[in-house]
Amino acid sequence: MSPVLIHQYPAHVDVLKRVGGTYRESVVREAFEDPFKGWGRQHDLVFIPECKLNSAAKDTSFANGKLPTVDIDRAVLRDDKRNRLCKPAMVRTLTEYNVAMREYRAARLTEFVAHEARFDAREFTRFTQRCAKAWKDVPDASAWVVSPARG
């Protein structure tokens, strides 16, 4: 990630604090997400603010407590060579984003995406090296990220 984007975070938090008068989680969260969104746009990626969670009971939920619903034509499932019903699948969707409510809606399936969940040690090493380079000027990255939230 660009050091410029990283260094914009504290300034953005300060502006939000000055205008909104608070360091509430929702304010800090927005400022924290912005550098990731900016970096993602530069690489044709979309930032998804919620994380998928799998419980020991094999239940799937998301940090905001909502399960996504994707519209799909029955013929697509009927004609597919693989049975994808009630099984995890990686999909590509077209989705509307409601800015006021900060939620996605009207998701429509565009395609199934081949995906194999596995750990790639080379890719992980490459990622951590890139992160270390991007954050090299920050002595304690964890403290830096949370410090504007104190106050």
Summary of the structure (lengths in Angstrom):
residues: 151
radius of gyration: 19.1
end to end distance: 26.9
largest distance: 57.0
contacts: 289
relative contact order: 0.14
helix: 43%
strand: 17%
